């Protein structure tokens, strides 16, 4: 009878099976109490997997939701051809709205409209909310108490970020080589697809990138 597989194999199998991020607590929860490895042992297994993947087409990434195995971004153009459907296209207005929420959060719809100089379509807010990229985190203490919007953990996971501090700097974004020619955001058909290239589309309106308390909430915290 075969014995228990090595810890690294169990961790790798779990990451591949779930197709999305797993926290340390999720990985530890795979084991009964009397067989549970230490957190350091799981971290060592993750580090070993990261080294194993260095010269392969996949990589181990740490995002806001934990650890996940994903397609390496350099291979994304070829892997994308596995799906016949064209990636979803998003308007510049939607991307500008998302970027303002990401860099200026928490922010109201009115503040976004003041910066952009045009009204924000209800459909844009609905789309971003339905994708769970933004959420209401409170209300501004002014007449009318407008809703305050901030990004979510799913936003960070989709763009391959651990926290808001990993957003591209203005210097990076304004570099033509960083942006490239394509501002499309493709929706991955399977969890773990390389989507980090879409970070180039998160364009701040002006000024330095800002983070708020929401950014701290978006960092990886074991057990979330």
Buried (B, 14 or more C-beta within 10 A) or exposed (E): EEEEEEBBEBBBEBBEEBEBBBBBBBBBEBBEEEEEBEEEBBBBBBEBBBEEBEEEEBBBBBBBBBBBBBBBBEBBEEBBEEEEEEBEEBEEBBBBBBBBBBBBBBBBBBBBBEBBEEEBEEEBBEBBBEBBBBBEBEEBEEEEEBBBBBBBBBBBBBBBBBBBEBBBEBEEBEEEEEBEEEBEBBBBEEEBBBBBBBBBBBBBEEEEBBBBEBBEBBBBBEEE
